[in-house]
Amino acid sequence: MLRTEVVRNILSWYEGETPGLKANLSRLLMHGRLGGTGRVVILPVDQGFEHGPARSFAPNPAAYDPHYLYELAIEAGVSGYAAPLGLLEQGADTFAGEVPLILKMNSGNGLVSGNDQALTGKVEDAMRLGCVGVGFTIYPGSDISYEMIEELRDLSLQAKSRGLMTVVWSYPRGGKVTKEGETALDIIAYGAHMAALMGATIIKVKLPTDHIDLEAAKATYENNHIPRATAADRVRHVMQASFAGKRLVVFSGGAAKNTEELLEEVRAIRDGGGNGSIIGRNSFQRPRAEAVKLLGQVMDLYA
């Protein structure tokens, strides 16, 4: 399929990137039900590390099987599938070329306290598996945030030199950020901007609330009358912080919620100019037919 003008315009934002990276970004943007629209829905399945197998898959035991996750991504027609090394390996041959893959390169686990993640894959693994990109989490504000940012710098150089795009999960926490502040508007926008400054191709953040967390930021938001009353207003501000909307930003589906709650969030992301959603537990924890239907509803709203 020829690229649409929408996708050509998005590719023009990524000045200084290699033709290989732009080709892989184009593969993602042109794939699935949302192909060519400039919107994306990605299926992420990295929760087994973070929460453990039972908490991740017991609500829908079929999802213990890595092939099921590939099949869900393919049948639903999502833009891409992101997962750690083992999950991608278990199915990469069988489903080669049927859905764009993103290798999640670092992960934490629920047996350790503190905010840190271990490197669990290499750029060479992503190349071997035919991925379009790599994913990496940073925790701006945490005690080890500088080390994570330096790891991201090095991995980004390796990935981009091989034509792979970078997807950065930017989740501020720790330091001056309160627990409530982890989803505050100023903090989410700050995290998105930091990911953009690090050269992220796609930025993943949580949907922000109207709370302003940093004392130093409160006067700025008030004096400049930055709109934040609605979820769409807040998405619009996060996009503004992401190089005036010239970076693709996707928003986390978050904890399990009912269908209407999720769709209401999607409407706000769409109306605020966000580029899409990355929906994990709210899809693979549901029975297959229900998950496919839900993802279809989400993509219909974006389309």
MARMAR-243521 format. One record per residue (C-alpha): residue in one letter; x negated, y, z negated. Coordinates in steps of 0.1 Angstrom, whole numbers, plus 5000, padded with zeros to 4 digits. Example, Ala and Ser with C-alpha at 12.3 -4.5 7.8 and 13.67 -1.06 7.14 Angstrom:
% MARMAR-243521
pt rest=a, u=4877, v=4955, w=4922 $
pt rest=s, u=4863, v=4989, w=4929 $
//
This chain:
% MARMAR-243521
pt rest=m, u=5000, v=5000, w=5000 $
pt rest=l, u=4987, v=5035, w=5009 $
pt rest=r, u=4981, v=5058, w=4980 $
pt rest=t, u=5009, v=5083, w=4974 $
pt rest=e, u=5002, v=5120, w=4973 $
pt rest=v, u=5009, v=5119, w=4935 $
pt rest=v, u=4980, v=5094, w=4930 $
pt rest=r, u=4957, v=5113, w=4954 $
pt rest=n, u=4963, v=5144, w=4933 $
pt rest=i, u=4955, v=5125, w=4900 $
pt rest=l, u=4923, v=5111, w=4915 $
pt rest=s, u=4912, v=5147, w=4924 $
pt rest=w, u=4912, v=5156, w=4887 $
pt rest=y, u=4883, v=5132, w=4880 $
pt rest=e, u=4855, v=5152, w=4895 $
pt rest=g, u=4821, v=5138, w=4891 $
pt rest=e, u=4833, v=5102, w=4889 $
pt rest=t, u=4821, v=5075, w=4913 $
pt rest=p, u=4842, v=5062, w=4942 $
pt rest=g, u=4842, v=5028, w=4924 $
pt rest=l, u=4859, v=5042, w=4893 $
pt rest=k, u=4884, v=5061, w=4914 $
pt rest=a, u=4892, v=5029, w=4934 $
pt rest=n, u=4898, v=5011, w=4901 $
pt rest=l, u=4920, v=5039, w=4888 $
pt rest=s, u=4939, v=5038, w=4921 $
pt rest=r, u=4944, v=5000, w=4917 $
pt rest=l, u=4960, v=5006, w=4883 $
pt rest=l, u=4981, v=5036, w=4894 $
pt rest=m, u=4994, v=5018, w=4925 $
pt rest=h, u=5003, v=4985, w=4908 $
pt rest=g, u=5036, v=4972, w=4896 $
pt rest=r, u=5070, v=4988, w=4893 $
pt rest=l, u=5056, v=5022, w=4887 $
pt rest=g, u=5031, v=5020, w=4915 $
pt rest=g, u=5025, v=5054, w=4931 $
pt rest=t, u=5045, v=5074, w=4906 $
pt rest=g, u=5016, v=5087, w=4885 $
pt rest=r, u=5032, v=5070, w=4855 $
pt rest=v, u=5019, v=5037, w=4839 $
pt rest=v, u=5031, v=5011, w=4814 $
pt rest=i, u=5003, v=4989, w=4800 $
pt rest=l, u=5008, v=4957, w=4780 $
pt rest=p, u=4981, v=4957, w=4752 $
pt rest=v, u=4976, v=4925, w=4732 $
pt rest=d, u=4948, v=4932, w=4707 $
pt rest=q, u=4969, v=4929, w=4676 $
pt rest=g, u=4956, v=4894, w=4667 $
pt rest=f, u=4923, v=4909, w=4656 $
pt rest=e, u=4940, v=4937, w=4637 $
pt rest=h, u=4969, v=4919, w=4620 $
pt rest=g, u=4962, v=4882, w=4624 $
pt rest=p, u=4980, v=4856, w=4645 $
pt rest=a, u=5011, v=4850, w=4625 $
pt rest=r, u=5019, v=4887, w=4621 $
pt rest=s, u=5014, v=4892, w=4658 $
pt rest=f, u=5030, v=4861, w=4674 $
pt rest=a, u=5052, v=4843, w=4649 $
pt rest=p, u=5083, v=4864, w=4659 $
pt rest=n, u=5079, v=4849, w=4694 $
pt rest=p, u=5058, v=4817, w=4692 $
pt rest=a, u=5055, v=4815, w=4730 $
pt rest=a, u=5031, v=4844, w=4728 $
pt rest=y, u=5004, v=4823, w=4710 $
pt rest=d, u=4997, v=4810, w=4745 $
pt rest=p, u=4974, v=4834, w=4765 $
pt rest=h, u=4990, v=4823, w=4798 $
pt rest=y, u=5024, v=4835, w=4785 $
pt rest=l, u=5010, v=4870, w=4780 $
pt rest=y, u=4997, v=4871, w=4816 $
pt rest=e, u=5030, v=4858, w=4829 $
pt rest=l, u=5049, v=4885, w=4809 $
pt rest=a, u=5027, v=4913, w=4823 $
pt rest=i, u=5031, v=4899, w=4859 $
pt rest=e, u=5069, v=4892, w=4857 $
pt rest=a, u=5077, v=4926, w=4841 $
pt rest=g, u=5056, v=4944, w=4867 $
pt rest=v, u=5035, v=4965, w=4843 $
pt rest=s, u=5006, v=4986, w=4855 $
pt rest=g, u=4980, v=4967, w=4836 $
pt rest=y, u=4972, v=4942, w=4808 $
pt rest=a, u=4946, v=4951, w=4781 $
pt rest=a, u=4932, v=4925, w=4757 $
pt rest=p, u=4900, v=4913, w=4740 $
pt rest=l, u=4876, v=4890, w=4757 $
pt rest=g, u=4890, v=4856, w=4747 $
pt rest=l, u=4926, v=4864, w=4758 $
pt rest=l, u=4915, v=4877, w=4792 $
pt rest=e, u=4891, v=4848, w=4798 $
pt rest=q, u=4920, v=4823, w=4791 $
pt rest=g, u=4939, v=4830, w=4823 $
pt rest=a, u=4915, v=4852, w=4843 $
pt rest=d, u=4911, v=4823, w=4868 $
pt rest=t, u=4947, v=4813, w=4870 $
pt rest=f, u=4960, v=4848, w=4875 $
pt rest=a, u=4931, v=4864, w=4892 $
pt rest=g, u=4942, v=4896, w=4911 $
pt rest=e, u=4978, v=4895, w=4900 $
pt rest=v, u=4976, v=4923, w=4874 $
pt rest=p, u=4949, v=4949, w=4867 $
pt rest=l, u=4929, v=4939, w=4836 $
pt rest=i, u=4913, v=4961, w=4809 $
pt rest=l, u=4888, v=4946, w=4785 $
pt rest=k, u=4892, v=4959, w=4750 $
pt rest=m, u=4856, v=4962, w=4739 $
pt rest=n, u=4859, v=4967, w=4702 $
pt rest=s, u=4882, v=4955, w=4674 $
pt rest=g, u=4887, v=4956, w=4636 $
pt rest=n, u=4903, v=4930, w=4615 $
pt rest=g, u=4926, v=4929, w=4586 $
pt rest=l, u=4902, v=4911, w=4563 $
pt rest=v, u=4879, v=4941, w=4560 $
pt rest=s, u=4886, v=4974, w=4542 $
pt rest=g, u=4876, v=5007, w=4558 $
pt rest=n, u=4878, v=5022, w=4592 $
pt rest=d, u=4853, v=5005, w=4616 $
pt rest=q, u=4854, v=4982, w=4646 $
pt rest=a, u=4829, v=4956, w=4659 $
pt rest=l, u=4818, v=4954, w=4695 $
pt rest=t, u=4836, v=4922, w=4708 $
pt rest=g, u=4828, v=4924, w=4745 $
pt rest=k, u=4803, v=4937, w=4770 $
pt rest=v, u=4806, v=4957, w=4802 $
pt rest=e, u=4792, v=4926, w=4820 $
pt rest=d, u=4822, v=4906, w=4807 $
pt rest=a, u=4845, v=4931, w=4823 $
pt rest=m, u=4827, v=4928, w=4856 $
pt rest=r, u=4827, v=4890, w=4854 $
pt rest=l, u=4865, v=4890, w=4848 $
pt rest=g, u=4873, v=4914, w=4876 $
pt rest=c, u=4886, v=4942, w=4852 $
pt rest=v, u=4895, v=4977, w=4864 $
pt rest=g, u=4882, v=4992, w=4832 $
pt rest=v, u=4872, v=4988, w=4795 $
pt rest=g, u=4890, v=5000, w=4764 $
pt rest=f, u=4874, v=5014, w=4732 $
pt rest=t, u=4888, v=5026, w=4699 $
pt rest=i, u=4874, v=5056, w=4681 $
pt rest=y, u=4885, v=5069, w=4646 $
pt rest=p, u=4878, v=5106, w=4646 $
pt rest=g, u=4875, v=5117, w=4609 $
pt rest=s, u=4863, v=5084, w=4595 $
pt rest=d, u=4830, v=5080, w=4578 $
pt rest=i, u=4816, v=5061, w=4608 $
pt rest=s, u=4832, v=5083, w=4635 $
pt rest=y, u=4799, v=5097, w=4648 $
pt rest=e, u=4785, v=5062, w=4652 $
pt rest=m, u=4817, v=5052, w=4671 $
pt rest=i, u=4814, v=5082, w=4694 $
pt rest=e, u=4778, v=5074, w=4701 $
pt rest=e, u=4788, v=5038, w=4710 $
pt rest=l, u=4815, v=5051, w=4733 $
pt rest=r, u=4789, v=5074, w=4750 $
pt rest=d, u=4766, v=5044, w=4758 $
pt rest=l, u=4794, v=5021, w=4768 $
pt rest=s, u=4810, v=5047, w=4790 $
pt rest=l, u=4777, v=5052, w=4809 $
pt rest=q, u=4774, v=5015, w=4814 $
pt rest=a, u=4810, v=5011, w=4825 $
pt rest=k, u=4812, v=5041, w=4848 $
pt rest=s, u=4779, v=5033, w=4865 $
pt rest=r, u=4796, v=5000, w=4876 $
pt rest=g, u=4828, v=5017, w=4887 $
pt rest=l, u=4849, v=5008, w=4857 $
pt rest=m, u=4872, v=5033, w=4841 $
pt rest=t, u=4874, v=5039, w=4804 $
pt rest=v, u=4905, v=5038, w=4782 $
pt rest=v, u=4900, v=5054, w=4748 $
pt rest=w, u=4922, v=5046, w=4719 $
pt rest=s, u=4918, v=5078, w=4698 $
pt rest=y, u=4932, v=5073, w=4663 $
pt rest=p, u=4920, v=5100, w=4638 $
pt rest=r, u=4919, v=5088, w=4602 $
pt rest=g, u=4898, v=5093, w=4571 $
pt rest=g, u=4878, v=5124, w=4562 $
pt rest=k, u=4900, v=5155, w=4561 $
pt rest=v, u=4929, v=5137, w=4577 $
pt rest=t, u=4957, v=5127, w=4552 $
pt rest=k, u=4978, v=5096, w=4557 $
pt rest=e, u=5007, v=5117, w=4569 $
pt rest=g, u=4982, v=5136, w=4591 $
pt rest=e, u=4974, v=5105, w=4612 $
pt rest=t, u=5004, v=5113, w=4633 $
pt rest=a, u=5004, v=5151, w=4628 $
pt rest=l, u=5006, v=5172, w=4659 $
pt rest=d, u=4973, v=5191, w=4654 $
pt rest=i, u=4955, v=5158, w=4646 $
pt rest=i, u=4969, v=5139, w=4676 $
pt rest=a, u=4961, v=5168, w=4699 $
pt rest=y, u=4926, v=5170, w=4684 $
pt rest=g, u=4920, v=5133, w=4689 $
pt rest=a, u=4932, v=5135, w=4725 $
pt rest=h, u=4909, v=5164, w=4732 $
pt rest=m, u=4879, v=5146, w=4717 $
pt rest=a, u=4886, v=5116, w=4740 $
pt rest=a, u=4888, v=5139, w=4770 $
pt rest=l, u=4855, v=5155, w=4760 $
pt rest=m, u=4839, v=5120, w=4758 $
pt rest=g, u=4849, v=5115, w=4795 $
pt rest=a, u=4878, v=5091, w=4789 $
pt rest=t, u=4896, v=5082, w=4821 $
pt rest=i, u=4928, v=5074, w=4802 $
pt rest=i, u=4935, v=5085, w=4767 $
pt rest=k, u=4957, v=5065, w=4743 $
pt rest=v, u=4972, v=5083, w=4712 $
pt rest=k, u=5002, v=5079, w=4689 $
pt rest=l, u=5034, v=5099, w=4694 $
pt rest=p, u=5030, v=5130, w=4671 $
pt rest=t, u=5053, v=5143, w=4645 $
pt rest=d, u=5059, v=5180, w=4639 $
pt rest=h, u=5036, v=5180, w=4608 $
pt rest=i, u=5004, v=5202, w=4609 $
pt rest=d, u=4978, v=5186, w=4587 $
pt rest=l, u=4946, v=5207, w=4587 $
pt rest=e, u=4949, v=5239, w=4566 $
pt rest=a, u=4926, v=5257, w=4591 $
pt rest=a, u=4950, v=5249, w=4619 $
pt rest=k, u=4983, v=5260, w=4603 $
pt rest=a, u=4979, v=5297, w=4610 $
pt rest=t, u=4969, v=5291, w=4646 $
pt rest=y, u=5000, v=5270, w=4653 $
pt rest=e, u=5023, v=5296, w=4636 $
pt rest=n, u=5007, v=5328, w=4649 $
pt rest=n, u=5007, v=5315, w=4685 $
pt rest=h, u=5042, v=5300, w=4683 $
pt rest=i, u=5032, v=5266, w=4696 $
pt rest=p, u=5065, v=5248, w=4702 $
pt rest=r, u=5068, v=5216, w=4682 $
pt rest=a, u=5105, v=5212, w=4673 $
pt rest=t, u=5111, v=5183, w=4697 $
pt rest=a, u=5092, v=5152, w=4706 $
pt rest=a, u=5089, v=5165, w=4742 $
pt rest=d, u=5074, v=5198, w=4729 $
pt rest=r, u=5048, v=5178, w=4710 $
pt rest=v, u=5039, v=5156, w=4740 $
pt rest=r, u=5036, v=5187, w=4761 $
pt rest=h, u=5011, v=5201, w=4736 $
pt rest=v, u=4990, v=5169, w=4736 $
pt rest=m, u=4989, v=5170, w=4774 $
pt rest=q, u=4978, v=5206, w=4772 $
pt rest=a, u=4950, v=5196, w=4749 $
pt rest=s, u=4940, v=5169, w=4774 $
pt rest=f, u=4924, v=5193, w=4799 $
pt rest=a, u=4957, v=5211, w=4807 $
pt rest=g, u=4973, v=5178, w=4818 $
pt rest=k, u=4943, v=5168, w=4840 $
pt rest=r, u=4937, v=5136, w=4821 $
pt rest=l, u=4961, v=5106, w=4820 $
pt rest=v, u=4975, v=5102, w=4785 $
pt rest=v, u=4996, v=5072, w=4774 $
pt rest=f, u=5013, v=5069, w=4741 $
pt rest=s, u=5014, v=5039, w=4717 $
pt rest=g, u=5047, v=5020, w=4713 $
pt rest=g, u=5037, v=5017, w=4676 $
pt rest=a, u=5053, v=4994, w=4650 $
pt rest=a, u=5083, v=4972, w=4660 $
pt rest=k, u=5115, v=4992, w=4665 $
pt rest=n, u=5149, v=4987, w=4681 $
pt rest=t, u=5155, v=4992, w=4718 $
pt rest=e, u=5172, v=5026, w=4716 $
pt rest=e, u=5145, v=5041, w=4693 $
pt rest=l, u=5118, v=5030, w=4717 $
pt rest=l, u=5137, v=5043, w=4748 $
pt rest=e, u=5143, v=5076, w=4730 $
pt rest=e, u=5105, v=5079, w=4725 $
pt rest=v, u=5100, v=5071, w=4762 $
pt rest=r, u=5124, v=5099, w=4773 $
pt rest=a, u=5104, v=5124, w=4752 $
pt rest=i, u=5071, v=5112, w=4767 $
pt rest=r, u=5086, v=5115, w=4802 $
pt rest=d, u=5101, v=5149, w=4795 $
pt rest=g, u=5070, v=5162, w=4779 $
pt rest=g, u=5049, v=5153, w=4809 $
pt rest=g, u=5031, v=5123, w=4794 $
pt rest=n, u=5018, v=5097, w=4818 $
pt rest=g, u=5033, v=5066, w=4802 $
pt rest=s, u=5033, v=5041, w=4774 $
pt rest=i, u=5012, v=5012, w=4761 $
pt rest=i, u=5037, v=4988, w=4746 $
pt rest=g, u=5025, v=4957, w=4727 $
pt rest=r, u=5044, v=4944, w=4697 $
pt rest=n, u=5077, v=4959, w=4710 $
pt rest=s, u=5074, v=4937, w=4740 $
pt rest=f, u=5056, v=4904, w=4734 $
pt rest=q, u=5073, v=4898, w=4700 $
pt rest=r, u=5106, v=4896, w=4718 $
pt rest=p, u=5119, v=4866, w=4737 $
pt rest=r, u=5106, v=4866, w=4772 $
pt rest=a, u=5139, v=4876, w=4790 $
pt rest=e, u=5145, v=4904, w=4764 $
pt rest=a, u=5109, v=4916, w=4767 $
pt rest=v, u=5111, v=4918, w=4805 $
pt rest=k, u=5144, v=4936, w=4803 $
pt rest=l, u=5130, v=4961, w=4778 $
pt rest=l, u=5099, v=4968, w=4799 $
pt rest=g, u=5121, v=4972, w=4829 $
pt rest=q, u=5142, v=4998, w=4811 $
pt rest=v, u=5111, v=5017, w=4800 $
pt rest=m, u=5098, v=5017, w=4836 $
pt rest=d, u=5132, v=5028, w=4850 $
pt rest=l, u=5131, v=5059, w=4827 $
pt rest=y, u=5096, v=5068, w=4839 $
pt rest=a, u=5104, v=5061, w=4875 $
//
